[in-house]
Amino acid sequence: MSQGPRSGLAAVSAALLAMSRHLEVRDVLKTIVASARELLDAQYAALGVPDDHGGFAQFVVDGVSDAQWKAIGPLPRQHGILAAMLHEARPERLADVRKDPRFEGWPTAHPDLVDFLGLPVRDGDEVIGALFLANKNCPKPEGSCGFTAEDQELLSILAQHAAIALTNARLYERSRELTIAEERSRLAHELHDAVSQKLFSLRLTAQAATALVDRDPARAKGELQQVAALAAEAVDELRAAVVELRPAALDEDGLIATLRTQTQVLDRAHTARVTFASTGFRALPAAQEEALLRVAQEALHNALRHSGAERVAVRVDRRGGGAVLRVSDDGTGFDPQAVRRAGRHLGLVSMRDRASGVGGTLTVESVPGKGTTIELEVPGG
């Protein structure tokens, strides 16, 4: 990741701006270690977030290849120098970490660390992480540490801002969890209302067919056909709700595969033709990808439930370093201004909030009788 050292206020500013761009915890951790390694010109950097069981909930490194990291094996435990930073909450600057009495060795594939600078990352009195650098790229006289007191002071400033960024990222993830819970509650109510109405109508129609079967078989046959239609509609409602309630597989499958799967299921569950296409898309930070997914889901919900569309098309394309999502339908359309004045936002407020939350731009084009197009453009990481 690193491309050589930068110095002065510009380097610190660049590192802090890089941290503030991300909301996902792991993205923040990766940005912190990459910024620290570049800022102090070290070969290696790492940041560990402790768990409550003597290990690390997350441990992010920079300067180690994926193959080497895989060969190293399981995450480290809280011992040796790492334990000192976490439990004694003080900086550690060493000429040779291997000669420290607390050193307990490392796995065979682990890189050979010599000079070492480590700091606790603190949120008030709580130590929420351990940030360290090793092997500074500079001449080192025998027995001296390449990292200076000025390096330690600079890393301390970075660690303070890292604590703020990490705390904000955690708050964002908790807020997102609450939002997901609220969405699930809304969907549960919607499922209850929609399916209950269908089942109530189905029961009444079945009762009518039962009453008519002996004295008017022809009418009873018509009622039974209506029963079949209502049952099919109830199944459609259930399928659509299950798709929305099911957790998105962004982490495992990525945005494109997740959207493709969801549109395929919706295409089977609804009479409207639902299609998906994508060109040139490159993976984006998790926050941007989630915003694209949630806006696509909201736009699909509106098109399939409210517009009477026969066709709904979803596209995701690369645009610059980011991406653009388009959800278009040939439904009844609406007047966006009239909808806003009437207080019926059709999820537009939620979509705009998601767009602004990741620095994106949401555009809504709709005309009564001529369909609707929702477009969301998000920047890259």
Secondary structure, DSSP 8 states (H G I E B T S, - for coil): ---S---HHHHHHHHHHHHHT--SHHHHHHHHHHHHHHHHTEEEEEEEEE-SSSSEEEEEEESS-HHHHHHH-S---S-HHHHIIIII---EEES-GGGSTT-----TTS----SEEEEEEEETTEEEEEEEEEEESS---TT--SS-HHHHHHHHHHHHHHHHHHHHHHHHHHHHHHHHHHHHHHHHHHHHHHHHHHHHHHHHHHHHHHHHTTT-HHHHHHHHHHHHHHHHHHHHHHHHHHHHHS---HHHHHHHHHHHHHHHHHHHHSSSEEEEEEES-----HHHHHHHHHHHHHHHHHHHHHS--SEEEEEEEEETTEEEEEEEE-S----HHHHHHHT--TTHHHHHHHHHHTT-EEEEEE-TTS-EEEEEEE---
